[in-house]
Amino acid sequence: MRIVVEHDLEIPVRDGVLLTADLYRPDTADPVPVLVRRTPYGRSGPPGGASVDGLRLVRSGYALLVQDVRGRFGSGGDFDPYWHEAADGADTVAWAVSQPWCDGSAGLFGRSYEAMAALLAAAERPPGLGAVVPHVAGSGFDEGWTRQGGAFQLGFVLYWVLYDLLLEGAGLSAAERAEVAGAVDRIDELYRDPAAAADLLDRLAPYYRRWREHPSGDPYWLRAAPRAAYPAIDVPVLHLTGWYDIFLAGALENYRGIRECGNRTCLVVGPWSHCITGGIFPQRRYGLAADEAELDVTALHLEHFDRHLRRSGEGPDRRDPVRLFLTGADSWRTFPDWPVPGTEELVLHLDGRRLTAGPAPARAGADRIRHDPADPVPTTGGATALPGQFTGGDCGPLDQREVERRPDVLCFTGEPLGAPLTVVGDTVLTVYVTPDAAGADVTAKLVDVHPGGRAELLCDGVRRLAAGPDGVGAAGETGGPVEVTVAVGAVGHVFRAGHRIRLEVAASNAPRFDVHPPALAHHTVHHGGDHPSRLLLPRLPGA
């Protein structure tokens, strides 16, 4: 099929700003549905983005409109991440469905920033919108994007702003661009001393300071929060994400929140990080079936749009709406919902340096952690998006043994399993901590320990405790422990027979999270007795 391409279309939005787009459409006189992808990363790349074959969408009978968001590359206005995406996206859809080449129906799709922008626009209910496919989307711009558990996601956010938002498309002068390139080249130094980038960011990306100044939950963030608009999203949504994606929790929240509002929604979770989609990490291969290309992500988009824009298929879709790749078993499974029905809570108590099932241990114990901001626990894998994202060297299921040798990392390990154990869902740590009066971070990792000793990271999380006297950290002044809940992360994993479950607890994970507090501190982790610290795992019986 011949494809007609129109470059540099100018699309007006409600405040008069012109946004620039390229249009790809089948060479036909018949009007067709339009699929809209709005990006801050430049429309000159592959028209479907990193994971979707855009020309295949067009050859399948769709028009594809790829637009630079406000203030980026060819579009007018000033760029302020996410602040205009709801209105601009809705106006773009309304414009597109009114064109003679469109049959009046539209879909929104995209990856990462583009995906959350699509959800924000969908909540505006633009005319003609019939379906959305957000790929690795967040559920808000505060918790889950700039922050996690109250900690600032320094490793990702600083690099994202410098490399992805400033180096290209920001209209910088040659001198400014050289200054940004220099900052990118010394990113490890800036991770150790983020204040050294303050002047540069204040001049070229003033929004960065606003993100730091507004805590999670502040009304400031509501303008860019899909989670606040779930009832308004009334079109079918297909969510795609990965177990090691930095926005996994947001994608799962989007699925559940939209579904609970009565909307049709589906979910696919693969063994992927934000930028590693082939199922192959430096220390782990999940097999050919794990590859996005083998799964055929483009076909998933087409199936979703065909069903809801072209009304293809006979009657309602009665297939299970949730498809998960279970690591450990390294195979795909379908389920009727998320959280997966039928799971049971498996409680593993911290008992000395062990993890034990059954009643809480009667004997009390405690471990002291020394927190040194000059020597924080280094980030080693997990749901990260750091500079190594291009090779995958810094993310995913990395071996934790080197980190576990540090004296400021506590390891609690279960006995070898006598039979496989399937864990599917959100894992949670409830732990009693006496934090330093200066405040504390409590970090946790869930690890699969192989018979040969390899300690494979499955998921990790953090919870920030504020400094006294007004924050939780004030308990440290009186010596009293506080109960802390850490969302360790979601998994779909099979611990094989002979493997062991391990929990790591520490006070930092840098540079993934900014270091807190910035001074030498000491925290005490309590377990047993009156302080039954425990790890909660959603076990799937008979799986």
Secondary structure, DSSP 8 states (H G I E B T S, - for coil): --EEEEEEEEEE-TTS-EEEEEEEEES-SS-EEEEEEEESS-TTS-TT-SSS-HHHHHHTT-EEEEEE-TTSTT--S---TTTTHHHHHHHHHHHHHTSTTEEEEEEEEEETHHHHHHHHHHTT--TTEEEEEEES--S-STBTTTEETTEE-HHHHHHIIIIIIISSSS---HHHHHHHHHHHHTHHHHHH-GGGGHHHHHHH-THHHHHHHS-TT-GGGGGG-GGGGGGG--S-EEEEEEEE-TTHHHHHHHHHHHHHTT--EEEEEEEEESS--SSEETTEE--GGG-HHHHTHHHHHHHHHHHHHS--SSSS--S-SEEEEEBTTTEEEEESSSS-TT-EEEEEEEETTEEEESS--SS-EEEEEEE-TTS--B--SBS---GGGGTTTTSBS-B-HHHHTSTT-EEEE----SS-EEEEEEEEEEEEEE--TT-EEEEEEEEEE-TTS-EEEEEEEEEEE--TTTSGGGHHHHT--EEEEEEEEEEEEEE-TT-EEEEEEES--BTTS--SSSS-EEEEEEEBTTB--EEEEEE-TT-
